[in-house]
Amino acid sequence: MDVRAQLRGFIVDNFMMGQDATVLTASGSLLELGIIDSTGVLELVGFLEETFQITVEDDDLVPDNLDSVDNLVKYIQRKSNS
């Protein structure tokens, strides 16, 4: 399973219970769409660290890294290559 599909599956399964999954676009803001909140960000970080074997530093907790599926994919790729 590719990174994008894993991320999308996790977000839909854990944050969108009973909601229409079509609102989750690749570039849509998870915060602005109300899909995830600050507690959800922590859950998402745990998933990223466990699934992709990366360490999410405090300085990395910014929307440019974590606020959309596209941003998450790019972030994981950067962290995996460093």
N, C-alpha and C positions, 0 to 999 in steps of 0.2 A: 504494500500500500504506500502510495506516495505521501509526502509531507502534507501537502494541501488537503488531501482526503482525510488523513488522520486528524488534522486540526479541525476541519469542518465537522467530522463525526463527533469529536469530543465536545465541541461547542454546542452542537445540536442536542446531543444526548444529555449534557449536564446543565445547560442554561436555557434551553428552548423547549422544555417539556410542554407539549400540547400547543405550541405556537407554530405558525406557518414558517417552515424552514426556508421558503423562497425569499424571505426578507433578508436572509444572510447572504449578501453578495461578497465577492472577493475583496472589494475595496470599501465596503460599508463600515462605518465606525461602530464597533461593538458597544461603546459607551453611549454614543448618541442615539443608537437604535434601541437602547434599553435592554440589550441582550446580556450585558455583563455589568457588574458594579465593582466597587473596590474590594469586596470580599471575594468576588469571582476572579478578580485579577490574581489574587493569591493562590486560588485553586488552579488557575491556568498556569501560573509559574511552576507549581508543583508538578503538573502534567508535563510541561516542557522539560524540566530538569530530569524527570524520571524516564520519559519516553525517548528523548533525543540526547541524553547524557551530556547536557550542557549545564553550566552554572549561570544563573541569571543574577547579575550584580545589582545592587541598589540603584546605581547610576543608569541601569538599563530599563528601569521601570518608567518608561515614557511612552506616550502615544505613538511616536514614530516607530517604535518597536513592537508594541503590543495591541494596537487599537483596531486592527483589521486582519483578515486572513492573509492578505497580500503582505502586510507589514510583518506579520509573524513568520511567514515563509522566508522573507529576506533576512530577518533577524536570525533565524535558525541556521540559514546558510552561512551567514557571516560568522556566527559563533562556532559552527562546526569546522570551518576552514581556518580558524585562528589557533 
